[in-house]
């Protein structure tokens, strides 16, 4: 119960809950869709943060877990007639297993080599999915519309997916906080600061890194299933989109890597910025340029992100923001 | 048999061109440990540079390359000063994201100006026939120019003062500074040369294949694979890596569907990173 009273936990939880409740108040499908994107970004960025922010390993191709989970779940729902929930769980398990396998091998690489390897894995999976007949090859798979009937119609299914995602986002934040406050998390942060020194101090680095990797992969796997179930279509290009992967890095960076609130804030801020740019007549054509310039300014001048900056600026905030 | 020879020759010719794109990437990494994620868009800019010189100014594409190379060098210097210099000593993520933001800016401007429709440089020098295989002369010319560029780069790095400075800074920046080498200028120059090579490679590919402003991404990924094949930071390794990749691309379609090529490439890439991260030929460390 002590953890629940800590503002470092309930502030981000409250933020996420606010995003989840907002469409309930307006009741409109378009707010639900935009809040879905926000919640998805928040949850994905927060899970990436477990590896990137706490452990200091830059996973450039993290979206591979989103794509793989999405494919496995989609296959189970579409071809095997599973319900969404067990399929989502299994999507998460598949992503976790891949991370476990990879963790035992590529986590030996450090710095730039690791970042390059994750890009390679994402591209290899994309190319593989294009060839794999069971997953529909280059055209991917399309959900039979009749499946939504089992959930009480398409509209009810969309709300169900939205609520599942909201719960998942809350769970991710909770896990992220728990990890940060645990001895395991302390080990991860020691690895981030100096891996060799951490090993000397008794952190079993390969094991700790692998579990951080698995933990940060499970949630994207589950979110992938929810997203593609809602989408109704899955294809290799949209499942393993490297660009989305890099957008996640930007979100984490924007909010503050290594903090609990940061990725949640960053994800929400990035998505609302993107929406504003895309809908404004002045910036619509050059939204990528504006986003690029902003990213550059943040990287150059506020590398610790919004939350990191606030924490270093006002000491009193250090007890409130985690 | 002659079919296989044809595949081999096609693969080798394009492989040399891939090689110089990768050489730019590996040079920048070797000197300042920065993975330049703006490499792809710069390759695409090289393509458009040649395309514009050819269609607007009516220049011969291979002459236009000189102009493209000069502009590439200049662009590299600007990118270094604006985006890279401040993050050189920051963690990896910072330099990756800084160069990626340059990538977004270039792609954003490029799509606004040129949209994402396909272009091609409609230029042909006829076909060469030899030993039962036929080769488009533009491909042969592109490969020869790529080899020439490699030769010049080697002469520059090993025989001239600025080139030796670059190698010294790559070897040990602090020691080089103590010896009175102006490291900031050398770093900027190496970044400029790296982007220049990307622009030249783009220009050469542009004379061979159709392209869009987004095409650079594909070649950027290929460059990663090649760089790892040859050893990060090893320019000659990059050329050999390019040849190997070209061979893989040329030969695999002879046995199975083209779609398996990238699977094979990236699995090879990850395996190499794991088993021989110093590259097939061992980068200088």
Interface residues (C-beta under 8 A of the other chain):
Chain A: X52 X56 X58 X60 X105 X106 X108 X109 X111 X112 X113 X115 X116 X117 X119 X120 X121 X123 X124 X126 X127 X128 X130 X131 X138 X246 X249 X250 X253 X257 X285 X286 X287 X288 X289 X290 X291 X292 X293 X295 X296 X299 X300 X303
Chain B: X29 X33 X35 X82 X83 X86 X87 X90 X91 X92 X93 X94 X96 X97 X98 X100 X101 X102 X103 X104 X105 X107 X108 X109 X111 X112 X221 X224 X225 X228 X232 X257 X259 X260 X261 X262 X263 X265 X266 X267 X269 X270 X273 X274 X277
